[in-house]
């Protein structure tokens, strides 16, 4: 049985669930598994790369390529 067929069977089973606590548990399980999967895909940053990013940030700050927290928050509100 391929993955698509298995997904359809799972969806059909899910749609038959009437116990809200079971749905909550399934939601929590899926969220946790997605988090774990994402964390497994993360790669540690090298110390050199970290220092490069700090140097670039300092250079940007010295060059005036910054935005204040207040202005950034105003800008973020327009994204919604």
Secondary structure as GFF3:
##gff-version 3
##sequence-region A 1 80
A	DSSP	alpha_helix	3	15	.	.	.	ID=ss1
A	DSSP	alpha_helix	20	41	.	.	.	ID=ss2
A	DSSP	alpha_helix	47	62	.	.	.	ID=ss3
A	DSSP	alpha_helix	69	77	.	.	.	ID=ss4
###
